[in-house]
Amino acid sequence: MTGTQALRTRLLPGIALRDAIRTLRNSPNRCPVTPEDRDLRHLLYGSKPHVYRVIYRVIEKQKQVDVLHIRHGARQQFKTDELT
């Protein structure tokens, strides 16, 4: 991360998070599957203690990423029925 990116992350965390989510367009399968559901993946964003989990699914046929939930990393694991 460059100095400019680090400063932007500190000053504009919502915008930087949005930019991180947009990077999923190019390589959505780079992030690990979630422990709760093997059909879902999660992008971890930020640094302790301010880590966020972006939970999403990849729809290969449509070449699409659906962001299902964004939650603080300190929260307990989710239940899949929380995403509907």
Backbone atoms as SQL, in Angstrom:
CREATE TABLE atoms (id INTEGER PRIMARY KEY, chain TEXT, resi INTEGER, resn TEXT, atom TEXT, x REAL, y REAL, z REAL);
INSERT INTO atoms VALUES
  (1, 'A', 1, 'MET', 'N', 0.854, -1.168, 0.000),
  (2, 'A', 1, 'MET', 'CA', 0.000, 0.000, 0.000),
  (3, 'A', 1, 'MET', 'C', 0.899, 1.229, 0.000),
  (4, 'A', 2, 'THR', 'N', 0.629, 2.167, -0.892),
  (5, 'A', 2, 'THR', 'CA', 1.420, 3.384, -0.955),
  (6, 'A', 2, 'THR', 'C', 1.004, 4.332, 0.160),
  (7, 'A', 3, 'GLY', 'N', 1.814, 5.365, 0.395),
  (8, 'A', 3, 'GLY', 'CA', 1.487, 6.347, 1.421),
  (9, 'A', 3, 'GLY', 'C', 0.167, 7.040, 1.137),
  (10, 'A', 4, 'THR', 'N', -0.103, 7.312, -0.129),
  (11, 'A', 4, 'THR', 'CA', -1.355, 7.955, -0.516),
  (12, 'A', 4, 'THR', 'C', -2.547, 7.040, -0.229),
  (13, 'A', 5, 'GLN', 'N', -2.401, 5.759, -0.543),
  (14, 'A', 5, 'GLN', 'CA', -3.481, 4.807, -0.273),
  (15, 'A', 5, 'GLN', 'C', -3.732, 4.675, 1.222),
  (16, 'A', 6, 'ALA', 'N', -2.671, 4.639, 2.018),
  (17, 'A', 6, 'ALA', 'CA', -2.825, 4.519, 3.467),
  (18, 'A', 6, 'ALA', 'C', -3.528, 5.746, 4.036),
  (19, 'A', 7, 'LEU', 'N', -3.155, 6.927, 3.564),
  (20, 'A', 7, 'LEU', 'CA', -3.799, 8.154, 4.022),
  (21, 'A', 7, 'LEU', 'C', -5.264, 8.164, 3.631),
  (22, 'A', 8, 'ARG', 'N', -5.554, 7.770, 2.412),
  (23, 'A', 8, 'ARG', 'CA', -6.941, 7.726, 1.951),
  (24, 'A', 8, 'ARG', 'C', -7.766, 6.747, 2.786),
  (25, 'A', 9, 'THR', 'N', -7.171, 5.615, 3.122),
  (26, 'A', 9, 'THR', 'CA', -7.867, 4.620, 3.939),
  (27, 'A', 9, 'THR', 'C', -8.209, 5.193, 5.306),
  (28, 'A', 10, 'ARG', 'N', -7.299, 5.934, 5.901),
  (29, 'A', 10, 'ARG', 'CA', -7.557, 6.523, 7.221),
  (30, 'A', 10, 'ARG', 'C', -8.580, 7.650, 7.156),
  (31, 'A', 11, 'LEU', 'N', -8.505, 8.486, 6.148),
  (32, 'A', 11, 'LEU', 'CA', -9.372, 9.665, 6.076),
  (33, 'A', 11, 'LEU', 'C', -10.742, 9.357, 5.480),
  (34, 'A', 12, 'LEU', 'N', -10.803, 8.439, 4.544),
  (35, 'A', 12, 'LEU', 'CA', -12.045, 8.134, 3.833),
  (36, 'A', 12, 'LEU', 'C', -12.288, 6.632, 3.832),
  (37, 'A', 13, 'PRO', 'N', -12.485, 6.030, 4.995),
  (38, 'A', 13, 'PRO', 'CA', -12.574, 4.562, 5.029),
  (39, 'A', 13, 'PRO', 'C', -13.719, 3.995, 4.210),
  (40, 'A', 14, 'GLY', 'N', -14.855, 4.671, 4.135),
  (41, 'A', 14, 'GLY', 'CA', -15.978, 4.164, 3.347),
  (42, 'A', 14, 'GLY', 'C', -15.658, 4.116, 1.863),
  (43, 'A', 15, 'ILE', 'N', -14.992, 5.139, 1.372),
  (44, 'A', 15, 'ILE', 'CA', -14.634, 5.178, -0.050),
  (45, 'A', 15, 'ILE', 'C', -13.570, 4.125, -0.351),
  (46, 'A', 16, 'ALA', 'N', -12.603, 3.984, 0.539),
  (47, 'A', 16, 'ALA', 'CA', -11.550, 2.991, 0.323),
  (48, 'A', 16, 'ALA', 'C', -12.123, 1.578, 0.354),
  (49, 'A', 17, 'LEU', 'N', -13.087, 1.327, 1.232),
  (50, 'A', 17, 'LEU', 'CA', -13.742, 0.022, 1.276),
  (51, 'A', 17, 'LEU', 'C', -14.473, -0.241, -0.032),
  (52, 'A', 18, 'ARG', 'N', -15.149, 0.753, -0.532),
  (53, 'A', 18, 'ARG', 'CA', -15.850, 0.618, -1.815),
  (54, 'A', 18, 'ARG', 'C', -14.863, 0.287, -2.931),
  (55, 'A', 19, 'ASP', 'N', -13.711, 0.941, -2.918),
  (56, 'A', 19, 'ASP', 'CA', -12.685, 0.657, -3.927),
  (57, 'A', 19, 'ASP', 'C', -12.178, -0.779, -3.801),
  (58, 'A', 20, 'ALA', 'N', -12.013, -1.262, -2.569),
  (59, 'A', 20, 'ALA', 'CA', -11.564, -2.639, -2.356),
  (60, 'A', 20, 'ALA', 'C', -12.594, -3.624, -2.897),
  (61, 'A', 21, 'ILE', 'N', -13.858, -3.323, -2.687),
  (62, 'A', 21, 'ILE', 'CA', -14.922, -4.191, -3.202),
  (63, 'A', 21, 'ILE', 'C', -14.902, -4.201, -4.725),
  (64, 'A', 22, 'ARG', 'N', -14.651, -3.064, -5.323),
  (65, 'A', 22, 'ARG', 'CA', -14.615, -2.990, -6.789),
  (66, 'A', 22, 'ARG', 'C', -13.509, -3.847, -7.385),
  (67, 'A', 23, 'THR', 'N', -12.447, -4.105, -6.626),
  (68, 'A', 23, 'THR', 'CA', -11.363, -4.938, -7.157),
  (69, 'A', 23, 'THR', 'C', -11.806, -6.377, -7.368),
  (70, 'A', 24, 'LEU', 'N', -12.933, -6.754, -6.762),
  (71, 'A', 24, 'LEU', 'CA', -13.447, -8.117, -6.942),
  (72, 'A', 24, 'LEU', 'C', -13.888, -8.369, -8.378),
  (73, 'A', 25, 'ARG', 'N', -14.150, -7.314, -9.129),
  (74, 'A', 25, 'ARG', 'CA', -14.551, -7.464, -10.539),
  (75, 'A', 25, 'ARG', 'C', -13.494, -8.235, -11.328),
  (76, 'A', 26, 'ASN', 'N', -12.232, -7.946, -11.043),
  (77, 'A', 26, 'ASN', 'CA', -11.142, -8.525, -11.828),
  (78, 'A', 26, 'ASN', 'C', -10.754, -9.929, -11.392),
  (79, 'A', 27, 'SER', 'N', -10.798, -10.196, -10.113),
  (80, 'A', 27, 'SER', 'CA', -10.398, -11.531, -9.628),
  (81, 'A', 27, 'SER', 'C', -11.192, -11.901, -8.372),
  (82, 'A', 28, 'PRO', 'N', -12.446, -12.228, -8.546),
  (83, 'A', 28, 'PRO', 'CA', -13.303, -12.508, -7.391),
  (84, 'A', 28, 'PRO', 'C', -12.951, -13.779, -6.632),
  (85, 'A', 29, 'ASN', 'N', -12.302, -14.723, -7.281),
  (86, 'A', 29, 'ASN', 'CA', -11.990, -15.992, -6.624),
  (87, 'A', 29, 'ASN', 'C', -10.694, -15.953, -5.829),
  (88, 'A', 30, 'ARG', 'N', -10.071, -14.793, -5.738),
  (89, 'A', 30, 'ARG', 'CA', -8.814, -14.685, -5.000),
  (90, 'A', 30, 'ARG', 'C', -9.012, -14.758, -3.490),
  (91, 'A', 31, 'CYS', 'N', -10.203, -14.452, -3.023),
  (92, 'A', 31, 'CYS', 'CA', -10.492, -14.451, -1.592),
  (93, 'A', 31, 'CYS', 'C', -10.944, -15.838, -1.145),
  (94, 'A', 32, 'PRO', 'N', -10.704, -16.163, 0.117),
  (95, 'A', 32, 'PRO', 'CA', -11.055, -17.512, 0.600),
  (96, 'A', 32, 'PRO', 'C', -12.558, -17.702, 0.767),
  (97, 'A', 33, 'VAL', 'N', -12.963, -18.964, 0.770),
  (98, 'A', 33, 'VAL', 'CA', -14.361, -19.274, 1.065),
  (99, 'A', 33, 'VAL', 'C', -14.601, -19.011, 2.546),
  (100, 'A', 34, 'THR', 'N', -15.854, -18.748, 2.900),
  (101, 'A', 34, 'THR', 'CA', -16.184, -18.500, 4.298),
  (102, 'A', 34, 'THR', 'C', -16.279, -19.821, 5.043),
  (103, 'A', 35, 'PRO', 'N', -15.981, -19.810, 6.333),
  (104, 'A', 35, 'PRO', 'CA', -16.131, -21.049, 7.106),
  (105, 'A', 35, 'PRO', 'C', -17.602, -21.427, 7.292),
  (106, 'A', 36, 'GLU', 'N', -18.501, -20.461, 7.149),
  (107, 'A', 36, 'GLU', 'CA', -19.920, -20.714, 7.367),
  (108, 'A', 36, 'GLU', 'C', -20.602, -21.385, 6.176),
  (109, 'A', 37, 'ASP', 'N', -20.113, -21.078, 4.959),
  (110, 'A', 37, 'ASP', 'CA', -20.779, -21.582, 3.755),
  (111, 'A', 37, 'ASP', 'C', -19.754, -21.646, 2.631),
  (112, 'A', 38, 'ARG', 'N', -19.511, -22.828, 2.108),
  (113, 'A', 38, 'ARG', 'CA', -18.481, -22.998, 1.077),
  (114, 'A', 38, 'ARG', 'C', -18.853, -22.377, -0.268),
  (115, 'A', 39, 'ASP', 'N', -20.097, -21.954, -0.433),
  (116, 'A', 39, 'ASP', 'CA', -20.506, -21.280, -1.666),
  (117, 'A', 39, 'ASP', 'C', -20.253, -19.780, -1.614),
  (118, 'A', 40, 'LEU', 'N', -19.835, -19.283, -0.470),
  (119, 'A', 40, 'LEU', 'CA', -19.597, -17.853, -0.296),
  (120, 'A', 40, 'LEU', 'C', -18.120, -17.593, -0.062),
  (121, 'A', 41, 'ARG', 'N', -17.701, -16.392, -0.370),
  (122, 'A', 41, 'ARG', 'CA', -16.318, -15.964, -0.148),
  (123, 'A', 41, 'ARG', 'C', -16.341, -14.698, 0.698),
  (124, 'A', 42, 'HIS', 'N', -15.180, -14.363, 1.258),
  (125, 'A', 42, 'HIS', 'CA', -15.123, -13.116, 2.001),
  (126, 'A', 42, 'HIS', 'C', -13.812, -12.385, 1.758),
  (127, 'A', 43, 'LEU', 'N', -13.966, -11.086, 1.611),
  (128, 'A', 43, 'LEU', 'CA', -12.847, -10.171, 1.463),
  (129, 'A', 43, 'LEU', 'C', -12.639, -9.533, 2.826),
  (130, 'A', 44, 'LEU', 'N', -11.443, -9.646, 3.365),
  (131, 'A', 44, 'LEU', 'CA', -11.121, -8.991, 4.631),
  (132, 'A', 44, 'LEU', 'C', -10.465, -7.662, 4.306),
  (133, 'A', 45, 'TYR', 'N', -10.991, -6.599, 4.903),
  (134, 'A', 45, 'TYR', 'CA', -10.511, -5.259, 4.582),
  (135, 'A', 45, 'TYR', 'C', -10.180, -4.511, 5.867),
  (136, 'A', 46, 'GLY', 'N', -9.059, -3.835, 5.879),
  (137, 'A', 46, 'GLY', 'CA', -8.663, -3.013, 7.016),
  (138, 'A', 46, 'GLY', 'C', -7.559, -3.672, 7.809),
  (139, 'A', 47, 'SER', 'N', -7.271, -3.078, 8.956),
  (140, 'A', 47, 'SER', 'CA', -6.270, -3.642, 9.851),
  (141, 'A', 47, 'SER', 'C', -6.816, -3.597, 11.267),
  (142, 'A', 48, 'LYS', 'N', -6.343, -4.523, 12.084),
  (143, 'A', 48, 'LYS', 'CA', -6.863, -4.635, 13.452),
  (144, 'A', 48, 'LYS', 'C', -6.752, -3.299, 14.155),
  (145, 'A', 49, 'PRO', 'N', -7.714, -2.911, 14.920),
  (146, 'A', 49, 'PRO', 'CA', -8.962, -3.603, 15.260),
  (147, 'A', 49, 'PRO', 'C', -10.119, -3.251, 14.324),
  (148, 'A', 50, 'HIS', 'N', -9.832, -2.644, 13.205),
  (149, 'A', 50, 'HIS', 'CA', -10.888, -2.171, 12.294),
  (150, 'A', 50, 'HIS', 'C', -10.941, -3.001, 11.019),
  (151, 'A', 51, 'VAL', 'N', -11.178, -4.289, 11.169),
  (152, 'A', 51, 'VAL', 'CA', -11.255, -5.197, 10.029),
  (153, 'A', 51, 'VAL', 'C', -12.725, -5.437, 9.696),
  (154, 'A', 52, 'TYR', 'N', -13.031, -5.388, 8.417),
  (155, 'A', 52, 'TYR', 'CA', -14.388, -5.660, 7.946),
  (156, 'A', 52, 'TYR', 'C', -14.372, -6.878, 7.046),
  (157, 'A', 53, 'ARG', 'N', -15.449, -7.644, 7.107),
  (158, 'A', 53, 'ARG', 'CA', -15.628, -8.800, 6.225),
  (159, 'A', 53, 'ARG', 'C', -16.689, -8.447, 5.200),
  (160, 'A', 54, 'VAL', 'N', -16.321, -8.549, 3.944),
  (161, 'A', 54, 'VAL', 'CA', -17.269, -8.365, 2.852),
  (162, 'A', 54, 'VAL', 'C', -17.624, -9.765, 2.371),
  (163, 'A', 55, 'ILE', 'N', -18.839, -10.180, 2.630),
  (164, 'A', 55, 'ILE', 'CA', -19.275, -11.526, 2.287),
  (165, 'A', 55, 'ILE', 'C', -19.991, -11.464, 0.945),
  (166, 'A', 56, 'TYR', 'N', -19.560, -12.297, 0.017),
  (167, 'A', 56, 'TYR', 'CA', -20.107, -12.227, -1.335),
  (168, 'A', 56, 'TYR', 'C', -20.145, -13.600, -1.977),
  (169, 'A', 57, 'ARG', 'N', -20.872, -13.675, -3.078),
  (170, 'A', 57, 'ARG', 'CA', -20.885, -14.902, -3.872),
  (171, 'A', 57, 'ARG', 'C', -20.522, -14.544, -5.301),
  (172, 'A', 58, 'VAL', 'N', -19.895, -15.484, -5.956),
  (173, 'A', 58, 'VAL', 'CA', -19.497, -15.319, -7.357),
  (174, 'A', 58, 'VAL', 'C', -20.474, -16.110, -8.207),
  (175, 'A', 59, 'ILE', 'N', -21.069, -15.449, -9.178),
  (176, 'A', 59, 'ILE', 'CA', -21.960, -16.113, -10.128),
  (177, 'A', 59, 'ILE', 'C', -21.172, -16.224, -11.429),
  (178, 'A', 60, 'GLU', 'N', -20.562, -17.387, -11.611),
  (179, 'A', 60, 'GLU', 'CA', -19.639, -17.596, -12.734),
  (180, 'A', 60, 'GLU', 'C', -20.313, -17.410, -14.090),
  (181, 'A', 61, 'LYS', 'N', -21.510, -17.958, -14.247),
  (182, 'A', 61, 'LYS', 'CA', -22.194, -17.886, -15.540),
  (183, 'A', 61, 'LYS', 'C', -22.378, -16.454, -16.011),
  (184, 'A', 62, 'GLN', 'N', -22.761, -15.593, -15.088),
  (185, 'A', 62, 'GLN', 'CA', -23.035, -14.197, -15.436),
  (186, 'A', 62, 'GLN', 'C', -21.820, -13.299, -15.233),
  (187, 'A', 63, 'LYS', 'N', -20.720, -13.893, -14.777),
  (188, 'A', 63, 'LYS', 'CA', -19.509, -13.127, -14.465),
  (189, 'A', 63, 'LYS', 'C', -19.856, -11.953, -13.555),
  (190, 'A', 64, 'GLN', 'N', -20.485, -12.305, -12.449),
  (191, 'A', 64, 'GLN', 'CA', -21.027, -11.306, -11.540),
  (192, 'A', 64, 'GLN', 'C', -20.630, -11.630, -10.102),
  (193, 'A', 65, 'VAL', 'N', -20.469, -10.583, -9.302),
  (194, 'A', 65, 'VAL', 'CA', -20.212, -10.712, -7.877),
  (195, 'A', 65, 'VAL', 'C', -21.372, -10.055, -7.144),
  (196, 'A', 66, 'ASP', 'N', -22.002, -10.784, -6.235),
  (197, 'A', 66, 'ASP', 'CA', -23.079, -10.241, -5.412),
  (198, 'A', 66, 'ASP', 'C', -22.566, -10.067, -3.990),
  (199, 'A', 67, 'VAL', 'N', -22.473, -8.819, -3.535),
  (200, 'A', 67, 'VAL', 'CA', -22.099, -8.556, -2.146),
  (201, 'A', 67, 'VAL', 'C', -23.348, -8.765, -1.313),
  (202, 'A', 68, 'LEU', 'N', -23.259, -9.679, -0.360),
  (203, 'A', 68, 'LEU', 'CA', -24.412, -10.046, 0.449),
  (204, 'A', 68, 'LEU', 'C', -24.441, -9.331, 1.792),
  (205, 'A', 69, 'HIS', 'N', -23.262, -9.058, 2.340),
  (206, 'A', 69, 'HIS', 'CA', -23.229, -8.487, 3.684),
  (207, 'A', 69, 'HIS', 'C', -21.852, -7.898, 3.953),
  (208, 'A', 70, 'ILE', 'N', -21.819, -6.799, 4.695),
  (209, 'A', 70, 'ILE', 'CA', -20.562, -6.229, 5.177),
  (210, 'A', 70, 'ILE', 'C', -20.696, -6.150, 6.689),
  (211, 'A', 71, 'ARG', 'N', -19.746, -6.739, 7.380),
  (212, 'A', 71, 'ARG', 'CA', -19.835, -6.751, 8.847),
  (213, 'A', 71, 'ARG', 'C', -18.463, -6.534, 9.464),
  (214, 'A', 72, 'HIS', 'N', -18.451, -6.039, 10.675),
  (215, 'A', 72, 'HIS', 'CA', -17.192, -5.838, 11.389),
  (216, 'A', 72, 'HIS', 'C', -16.598, -7.201, 11.705),
  (217, 'A', 73, 'GLY', 'N', -15.301, -7.323, 11.555),
  (218, 'A', 73, 'GLY', 'CA', -14.630, -8.596, 11.748),
  (219, 'A', 73, 'GLY', 'C', -14.714, -9.149, 13.159),
  (220, 'A', 74, 'ALA', 'N', -14.968, -8.298, 14.147),
  (221, 'A', 74, 'ALA', 'CA', -15.037, -8.765, 15.533),
  (222, 'A', 74, 'ALA', 'C', -16.363, -9.453, 15.850),
  (223, 'A', 75, 'ARG', 'N', -17.330, -9.330, 14.973),
  (224, 'A', 75, 'ARG', 'CA', -18.623, -9.969, 15.223),
  (225, 'A', 75, 'ARG', 'C', -18.507, -11.477, 15.077),
  (226, 'A', 76, 'GLN', 'N', -19.443, -12.179, 15.693),
  (227, 'A', 76, 'GLN', 'CA', -19.468, -13.634, 15.600),
  (228, 'A', 76, 'GLN', 'C', -19.745, -14.054, 14.161),
  (229, 'A', 77, 'GLN', 'N', -19.461, -15.323, 13.877),
  (230, 'A', 77, 'GLN', 'CA', -19.765, -15.850, 12.554),
  (231, 'A', 77, 'GLN', 'C', -21.256, -15.688, 12.286),
  (232, 'A', 78, 'PHE', 'N', -21.598, -15.514, 11.024),
  (233, 'A', 78, 'PHE', 'CA', -22.997, -15.325, 10.653),
  (234, 'A', 78, 'PHE', 'C', -23.668, -16.656, 10.378),
  (235, 'A', 79, 'LYS', 'N', -24.976, -16.609, 10.366),
  (236, 'A', 79, 'LYS', 'CA', -25.776, -17.754, 9.946),
  (237, 'A', 79, 'LYS', 'C', -26.271, -17.422, 8.542),
  (238, 'A', 80, 'THR', 'N', -26.283, -18.396, 7.658),
  (239, 'A', 80, 'THR', 'CA', -26.651, -18.105, 6.268),
  (240, 'A', 80, 'THR', 'C', -28.039, -17.509, 6.146),
  (241, 'A', 81, 'ASP', 'N', -28.947, -17.773, 7.083),
  (242, 'A', 81, 'ASP', 'CA', -30.276, -17.166, 6.990),
  (243, 'A', 81, 'ASP', 'C', -30.243, -15.673, 7.291),
  (244, 'A', 82, 'GLU', 'N', -29.144, -15.158, 7.844),
  (245, 'A', 82, 'GLU', 'CA', -29.001, -13.711, 8.060),
  (246, 'A', 82, 'GLU', 'C', -28.767, -12.968, 6.750),
  (247, 'A', 83, 'LEU', 'N', -28.407, -13.683, 5.706),
  (248, 'A', 83, 'LEU', 'CA', -28.060, -13.043, 4.442),
  (249, 'A', 83, 'LEU', 'C', -29.239, -12.896, 3.496),
  (250, 'A', 84, 'THR', 'N', -30.373, -13.494, 3.816),
  (251, 'A', 84, 'THR', 'CA', -31.508, -13.432, 2.895),
  (252, 'A', 84, 'THR', 'C', -32.460, -12.329, 3.270);
